[in-house]
């Protein structure tokens, strides 16, 4: 979790990483995150990692899995909003 905080701050000053940290760096490279939104996404990911570990998970979720879960949640919310608007329009 220290690496996430370093990335949020914009400075990583070390040269050795755990496998989980390498996976995180790899996922960041592969993701299409804008540099401007990266700190905000990493803060949300840090909260998710903390919650997951507090619930007893042995390892945190991959950033790619976290980003996919967020994307799915946004799609579900958009679909629910569309259905709500359609229902209101149909009732009028």
VMD Tcl script that builds the backbone (N, CA, C; Angstrom):
set m [mol new atoms 276]
animate dup $m
set s [atomselect $m all]
$s set {name element resname resid chain x y z} {
  {N N UNK 1 A 0.828 -1.185 0.000}
  {CA C UNK 1 A 0.000 0.000 0.000}
  {C C UNK 1 A 0.872 1.248 0.000}
  {N N UNK 2 A 2.113 1.099 0.426}
  {CA C UNK 2 A 3.038 2.228 0.408}
  {C C UNK 2 A 3.276 2.696 -1.024}
  {N N UNK 3 A 3.380 1.754 -1.951}
  {CA C UNK 3 A 3.600 2.121 -3.352}
  {C C UNK 3 A 2.449 2.970 -3.880}
  {N N UNK 4 A 1.224 2.626 -3.521}
  {CA C UNK 4 A 0.073 3.403 -3.989}
  {C C UNK 4 A 0.191 4.837 -3.497}
  {N N UNK 5 A 0.562 5.010 -2.245}
  {CA C UNK 5 A 0.722 6.356 -1.697}
  {C C UNK 5 A 1.852 7.104 -2.401}
  {N N UNK 6 A 2.925 6.400 -2.729}
  {CA C UNK 6 A 4.014 7.029 -3.473}
  {C C UNK 6 A 3.546 7.455 -4.863}
  {N N UNK 7 A 2.759 6.610 -5.514}
  {CA C UNK 7 A 2.249 6.944 -6.842}
  {C C UNK 7 A 1.292 8.128 -6.792}
  {N N UNK 8 A 0.466 8.177 -5.767}
  {CA C UNK 8 A -0.442 9.316 -5.611}
  {C C UNK 8 A 0.364 10.599 -5.461}
  {N N UNK 9 A 1.427 10.516 -4.664}
  {CA C UNK 9 A 2.293 11.678 -4.467}
  {C C UNK 9 A 3.132 12.020 -5.682}
  {N N UNK 10 A 3.250 11.084 -6.619}
  {CA C UNK 10 A 3.973 11.361 -7.847}
  {C C UNK 10 A 5.445 11.021 -7.807}
  {N N UNK 11 A 5.916 10.405 -6.725}
  {CA C UNK 11 A 7.335 10.110 -6.614}
  {C C UNK 11 A 7.558 8.704 -6.081}
  {N N UNK 12 A 8.240 7.895 -6.874}
  {CA C UNK 12 A 8.650 6.566 -6.433}
  {C C UNK 12 A 10.175 6.574 -6.470}
  {N N UNK 13 A 10.783 6.372 -5.308}
  {CA C UNK 13 A 12.237 6.480 -5.227}
  {C C UNK 13 A 12.912 5.179 -4.836}
  {N N UNK 14 A 12.347 4.091 -5.245}
  {CA C UNK 14 A 12.973 2.811 -4.921}
  {C C UNK 14 A 13.109 1.973 -6.172}
  {N N UNK 15 A 13.886 0.917 -6.052}
  {CA C UNK 15 A 14.194 0.104 -7.218}
  {C C UNK 15 A 13.830 -1.367 -7.033}
  {N N UNK 16 A 13.337 -1.721 -5.858}
  {CA C UNK 16 A 12.909 -3.098 -5.620}
  {C C UNK 16 A 11.435 -3.099 -5.265}
  {N N UNK 17 A 10.722 -4.086 -5.823}
  {CA C UNK 17 A 9.284 -4.155 -5.660}
  {C C UNK 17 A 8.866 -5.592 -5.405}
  {N N UNK 18 A 7.762 -5.753 -4.697}
  {CA C UNK 18 A 7.181 -7.085 -4.525}
  {C C UNK 18 A 6.432 -7.439 -5.805}
  {N N UNK 19 A 6.035 -8.691 -5.926}
  {CA C UNK 19 A 5.295 -9.120 -7.117}
  {C C UNK 19 A 3.981 -8.348 -7.251}
  {N N UNK 20 A 3.302 -8.142 -6.112}
  {CA C UNK 20 A 2.044 -7.396 -6.148}
  {C C UNK 20 A 2.274 -5.979 -6.653}
  {N N UNK 21 A 3.358 -5.345 -6.231}
  {CA C UNK 21 A 3.656 -3.980 -6.673}
  {C C UNK 21 A 4.001 -3.950 -8.161}
  {N N UNK 22 A 4.729 -4.963 -8.633}
  {CA C UNK 22 A 5.016 -5.044 -10.066}
  {C C UNK 22 A 3.742 -5.211 -10.873}
  {N N UNK 23 A 2.823 -6.034 -10.370}
  {CA C UNK 23 A 1.525 -6.206 -11.047}
  {C C UNK 23 A 0.773 -4.875 -11.103}
  {N N UNK 24 A 0.821 -4.124 -10.014}
  {CA C UNK 24 A 0.161 -2.817 -9.974}
  {C C UNK 24 A 0.765 -1.875 -11.013}
  {N N UNK 25 A 2.086 -1.809 -11.056}
  {CA C UNK 25 A 2.746 -0.938 -12.038}
  {C C UNK 25 A 2.411 -1.375 -13.468}
  {N N UNK 26 A 2.368 -2.666 -13.691}
  {CA C UNK 26 A 2.011 -3.198 -15.006}
  {C C UNK 26 A 0.577 -2.807 -15.369}
  {N N UNK 27 A -0.349 -2.964 -14.430}
  {CA C UNK 27 A -1.750 -2.604 -14.685}
  {C C UNK 27 A -1.894 -1.107 -14.970}
  {N N UNK 28 A -1.131 -0.291 -14.272}
  {CA C UNK 28 A -1.182 1.156 -14.522}
  {C C UNK 28 A -0.712 1.457 -15.938}
  {N N UNK 29 A 0.365 0.797 -16.345}
  {CA C UNK 29 A 0.881 1.011 -17.695}
  {C C UNK 29 A -0.126 0.589 -18.765}
  {N N UNK 30 A -0.834 -0.521 -18.518}
  {CA C UNK 30 A -1.779 -1.026 -19.508}
  {C C UNK 30 A -3.117 -0.294 -19.504}
  {N N UNK 31 A -3.440 0.335 -18.392}
  {CA C UNK 31 A -4.736 1.022 -18.311}
  {C C UNK 31 A -4.683 2.305 -19.128}
  {N N UNK 32 A -5.854 2.774 -19.461}
  {CA C UNK 32 A -5.932 4.009 -20.232}
  {C C UNK 32 A -6.303 5.173 -19.316}
  {N N UNK 33 A -5.714 5.191 -18.139}
  {CA C UNK 33 A -5.983 6.272 -17.192}
  {C C UNK 33 A -5.256 7.541 -17.623}
  {N N UNK 34 A -5.980 8.635 -17.581}
  {CA C UNK 34 A -5.316 9.920 -17.814}
  {C C UNK 34 A -4.442 10.235 -16.611}
  {N N UNK 35 A -3.331 10.877 -16.854}
  {CA C UNK 35 A -2.444 11.242 -15.745}
  {C C UNK 35 A -3.168 12.102 -14.725}
  {N N UNK 36 A -4.057 12.951 -15.185}
  {CA C UNK 36 A -4.763 13.857 -14.274}
  {C C UNK 36 A -5.741 13.119 -13.367}
  {N N UNK 37 A -6.282 11.991 -13.825}
  {CA C UNK 37 A -7.248 11.260 -13.006}
  {C C UNK 37 A -6.601 10.142 -12.193}
  {N N UNK 38 A -5.338 9.850 -12.458}
  {CA C UNK 38 A -4.657 8.740 -11.798}
  {C C UNK 38 A -4.655 8.843 -10.269}
  {N N UNK 39 A -4.331 10.010 -9.666}
  {CA C UNK 39 A -4.335 10.063 -8.191}
  {C C UNK 39 A -5.702 9.753 -7.586}
  {N N UNK 40 A -6.760 10.246 -8.200}
  {CA C UNK 40 A -8.105 9.998 -7.689}
  {C C UNK 40 A -8.458 8.514 -7.774}
  {N N UNK 41 A -8.141 7.893 -8.897}
  {CA C UNK 41 A -8.402 6.461 -9.074}
  {C C UNK 41 A -7.584 5.661 -8.069}
  {N N UNK 42 A -6.331 6.039 -7.880}
  {CA C UNK 42 A -5.477 5.320 -6.932}
  {C C UNK 42 A -5.968 5.471 -5.493}
  {N N UNK 43 A -6.543 6.619 -5.160}
  {CA C UNK 43 A -7.125 6.779 -3.809}
  {C C UNK 43 A -8.302 5.827 -3.617}
  {N N UNK 44 A -9.166 5.741 -4.626}
  {CA C UNK 44 A -10.294 4.811 -4.541}
  {C C UNK 44 A -9.801 3.369 -4.465}
  {N N UNK 45 A -8.779 3.070 -5.241}
  {CA C UNK 45 A -8.207 1.720 -5.224}
  {C C UNK 45 A -7.581 1.423 -3.859}
  {N N UNK 46 A -6.909 2.381 -3.270}
  {CA C UNK 46 A -6.309 2.202 -1.946}
  {C C UNK 46 A -7.376 1.875 -0.910}
  {N N UNK 47 A -8.527 2.572 -0.978}
  {CA C UNK 47 A -9.637 2.264 -0.063}
  {C C UNK 47 A -10.146 0.842 -0.293}
  {N N UNK 48 A -10.277 0.440 -1.554}
  {CA C UNK 48 A -10.753 -0.910 -1.870}
  {C C UNK 48 A -9.755 -1.959 -1.382}
  {N N UNK 49 A -8.473 -1.702 -1.543}
  {CA C UNK 49 A -7.443 -2.629 -1.072}
  {C C UNK 49 A -7.515 -2.759 0.446}
  {N N UNK 50 A -7.637 -1.631 1.129}
  {CA C UNK 50 A -7.725 -1.652 2.596}
  {C C UNK 50 A -8.934 -2.450 3.061}
  {N N UNK 51 A -10.074 -2.241 2.414}
  {CA C UNK 51 A -11.289 -2.976 2.782}
  {C C UNK 51 A -11.127 -4.463 2.523}
  {N N UNK 52 A -10.555 -4.810 1.394}
  {CA C UNK 52 A -10.368 -6.211 1.040}
  {C C UNK 52 A -9.456 -6.909 2.042}
  {N N UNK 53 A -8.357 -6.272 2.389}
  {CA C UNK 53 A -7.426 -6.871 3.347}
  {C C UNK 53 A -8.034 -6.936 4.747}
  {N N UNK 54 A -8.841 -5.932 5.102}
  {CA C UNK 54 A -9.502 -5.941 6.406}
  {C C UNK 54 A -10.516 -7.078 6.508}
  {N N UNK 55 A -11.067 -7.484 5.375}
  {CA C UNK 55 A -12.033 -8.584 5.347}
  {C C UNK 55 A -11.343 -9.942 5.344}
  {N N UNK 56 A -10.026 -9.943 5.381}
  {CA C UNK 56 A -9.287 -11.189 5.504}
  {C C UNK 56 A -8.711 -11.764 4.226}
  {N N UNK 57 A -8.754 -11.019 3.139}
  {CA C UNK 57 A -8.174 -11.519 1.893}
  {C C UNK 57 A -6.661 -11.632 2.042}
  {N N UNK 58 A -6.098 -12.625 1.386}
  {CA C UNK 58 A -4.651 -12.828 1.463}
  {C C UNK 58 A -3.878 -11.835 0.614}
  {N N UNK 59 A -4.473 -11.418 -0.483}
  {CA C UNK 59 A -3.813 -10.442 -1.351}
  {C C UNK 59 A -4.862 -9.469 -1.884}
  {N N UNK 60 A -4.434 -8.281 -2.210}
  {CA C UNK 60 A -5.378 -7.286 -2.732}
  {C C UNK 60 A -5.775 -7.610 -4.168}
  {N N UNK 61 A -6.901 -7.055 -4.605}
  {CA C UNK 61 A -7.311 -7.273 -5.997}
  {C C UNK 61 A -6.359 -6.549 -6.942}
  {N N UNK 62 A -6.265 -7.038 -8.149}
  {CA C UNK 62 A -5.463 -6.353 -9.165}
  {C C UNK 62 A -6.153 -5.042 -9.519}
  {N N UNK 63 A -5.370 -4.054 -9.901}
  {CA C UNK 63 A -5.931 -2.778 -10.321}
  {C C UNK 63 A -6.849 -2.986 -11.519}
  {N N UNK 64 A -6.465 -3.855 -12.426}
  {CA C UNK 64 A -7.305 -4.118 -13.609}
  {C C UNK 64 A -8.674 -4.636 -13.201}
  {N N UNK 65 A -8.727 -5.512 -12.196}
  {CA C UNK 65 A -10.018 -6.030 -11.713}
  {C C UNK 65 A -10.826 -4.907 -11.076}
  {N N UNK 66 A -10.176 -4.062 -10.301}
  {CA C UNK 66 A -10.839 -2.932 -9.665}
  {C C UNK 66 A -11.429 -1.993 -10.718}
  {N N UNK 67 A -10.644 -1.666 -11.737}
  {CA C UNK 67 A -11.119 -0.762 -12.782}
  {C C UNK 67 A -12.295 -1.369 -13.549}
  {N N UNK 68 A -12.246 -2.674 -13.798}
  {CA C UNK 68 A -13.346 -3.346 -14.489}
  {C C UNK 68 A -14.609 -3.337 -13.629}
  {N N UNK 69 A -14.463 -3.559 -12.330}
  {CA C UNK 69 A -15.614 -3.529 -11.420}
  {C C UNK 69 A -16.231 -2.132 -11.393}
  {N N UNK 70 A -15.393 -1.094 -11.382}
  {CA C UNK 70 A -15.918 0.277 -11.419}
  {C C UNK 70 A -16.649 0.542 -12.729}
  {N N UNK 71 A -16.096 0.055 -13.830}
  {CA C UNK 71 A -16.732 0.253 -15.138}
  {C C UNK 71 A -18.086 -0.439 -15.177}
  {N N UNK 72 A -18.151 -1.653 -14.659}
  {CA C UNK 72 A -19.413 -2.387 -14.619}
  {C C UNK 72 A -20.438 -1.669 -13.740}
  {N N UNK 73 A -19.987 -1.125 -12.617}
  {CA C UNK 73 A -20.899 -0.398 -11.726}
  {C C UNK 73 A -21.442 0.849 -12.413}
  {N N UNK 74 A -20.581 1.556 -13.153}
  {CA C UNK 74 A -21.042 2.742 -13.889}
  {C C UNK 74 A -22.058 2.359 -14.957}
  {N N UNK 75 A -21.793 1.267 -15.679}
  {CA C UNK 75 A -22.738 0.814 -16.710}
  {C C UNK 75 A -24.077 0.429 -16.099}
  {N N UNK 76 A -24.046 -0.284 -14.980}
  {CA C UNK 76 A -25.283 -0.692 -14.313}
  {C C UNK 76 A -26.063 0.535 -13.839}
  {N N UNK 77 A -25.364 1.518 -13.302}
  {CA C UNK 77 A -26.031 2.741 -12.840}
  {C C UNK 77 A -26.647 3.494 -14.019}
  {N N UNK 78 A -25.939 3.547 -15.135}
  {CA C UNK 78 A -26.458 4.232 -16.318}
  {C C UNK 78 A -27.683 3.509 -16.865}
  {N N UNK 79 A -27.627 2.183 -16.874}
  {CA C UNK 79 A -28.781 1.414 -17.345}
  {C C UNK 79 A -29.986 1.606 -16.425}
  {N N UNK 80 A -29.748 1.644 -15.132}
  {CA C UNK 80 A -30.841 1.859 -14.177}
  {C C UNK 80 A -31.448 3.242 -14.372}
  {N N UNK 81 A -30.608 4.232 -14.607}
  {CA C UNK 81 A -31.107 5.595 -14.830}
  {C C UNK 81 A -31.907 5.669 -16.123}
  {N N UNK 82 A -31.443 5.004 -17.162}
  {CA C UNK 82 A -32.165 4.973 -18.436}
  {C C UNK 82 A -33.527 4.307 -18.265}
  {N N UNK 83 A -33.554 3.202 -17.537}
  {CA C UNK 83 A -34.820 2.504 -17.298}
  {C C UNK 83 A -35.765 3.384 -16.485}
  {N N UNK 84 A -35.245 4.108 -15.533}
  {CA C UNK 84 A -36.059 4.994 -14.706}
  {C C UNK 84 A -36.659 6.113 -15.558}
  {N N UNK 85 A -35.847 6.717 -16.411}
  {CA C UNK 85 A -36.325 7.802 -17.286}
  {C C UNK 85 A -37.370 7.248 -18.252}
  {N N UNK 86 A -37.127 6.066 -18.786}
  {CA C UNK 86 A -38.092 5.459 -19.713}
  {C C UNK 86 A -39.423 5.169 -19.022}
  {N N UNK 87 A -39.359 4.699 -17.786}
  {CA C UNK 87 A -40.580 4.404 -17.033}
  {C C UNK 87 A -41.354 5.668 -16.747}
  {N N UNK 88 A -40.664 6.741 -16.417}
  {CA C UNK 88 A -41.325 8.021 -16.144}
  {C C UNK 88 A -41.954 8.549 -17.424}
  {N N UNK 89 A -41.228 8.442 -18.545}
  {CA C UNK 89 A -41.750 8.919 -19.817}
  {C C UNK 89 A -42.972 8.110 -20.246}
  {N N UNK 90 A -42.939 6.808 -20.025}
  {CA C UNK 90 A -44.058 5.947 -20.397}
  {C C UNK 90 A -45.296 6.233 -19.541}
  {N N UNK 91 A -45.078 6.604 -18.299}
  {CA C UNK 91 A -46.196 6.887 -17.392}
  {C C UNK 91 A -46.849 8.230 -17.681}
  {N N UNK 92 A -46.136 9.090 -18.402}
  {CA C UNK 92 A -46.677 10.435 -18.672}
  {C C UNK 92 A -47.676 10.442 -19.768}
}
mol reanalyze $m
mol bondsrecalc $m
mol representation Tube
mol addrep $m
